[in-house]
């Protein structure tokens, strides 16, 4: 079985729809918690294999960003000094789930899976 990595999180509705259709020109900034941007994963366009979209709520769509083999991502944690509690170490602290997870998809079905996701957006 082949391994593929994905980042699961939230994008603004318009960004999620555009990302799912492909042709990314700027890095994706995937928030790990809905409605909050204090923890994000930044992904360069060249590292994205496809984007699957889920339900939308309050202007944000849940996404699963499928990564190309050997892709690198940047995790970003930010806070204001009024809320300062230190910088969380993502190797030790996970807010409900880690930012990167492994999923298993047979290589011949990846394109079909991404195409079906794009097709569902046009409904």
LINTA-V890940 format. One record per pair of residues at least 24 apart in sequence whose C-alpha atoms are under 7 Angstrom apart, sorted by the first residue. I is the first residue (numbers start at 0). J is the second residue. D is the distance in Angstrom with one decimal. If there is no record, write none. Layout:
i;j;d
I;J;D
I;J;D
This chain:
i;j;d
1;103;6.5
1;104;7.0
1;105;6.5
2;101;6.8
2;102;6.6
2;103;5.4
3;66;6.9
3;101;6.0
3;102;5.7
3;103;6.0
3;104;6.9
4;65;6.2
4;66;5.6
4;99;6.9
4;100;6.0
4;101;4.7
4;102;6.1
5;63;6.2
5;64;5.2
5;65;4.4
5;66;5.5
5;99;5.9
5;100;5.7
5;101;6.3
5;102;6.9
6;63;5.7
6;64;5.1
6;65;6.8
6;98;5.9
6;99;4.8
6;100;6.5
7;62;5.8
7;63;4.6
7;64;6.4
7;98;6.5
7;99;6.9
8;32;6.6
8;61;5.7
8;62;5.5
8;63;6.7
9;33;6.0
9;59;6.1
9;60;5.5
9;61;4.5
9;62;5.6
10;59;5.5
10;60;5.5
10;61;6.6
10;62;6.9
11;58;5.9
11;59;4.4
11;60;6.1
12;55;7.0
12;58;5.6
12;59;5.0
12;60;5.2
15;52;6.9
15;60;6.3
18;50;6.3
19;49;6.6
19;50;4.7
19;51;6.2
19;52;7.0
19;117;5.9
20;117;5.9
31;98;6.6
37;76;5.5
37;77;4.8
37;78;6.0
38;75;5.7
38;76;4.6
38;77;6.5
39;74;5.8
39;75;5.1
39;76;6.5
40;72;6.6
40;73;5.5
40;74;4.5
40;75;6.1
41;72;5.9
41;73;5.0
41;74;6.3
42;72;5.1
42;73;6.7
46;70;5.0
49;113;5.9
50;113;6.6
51;113;6.2
51;116;5.6
52;116;6.5
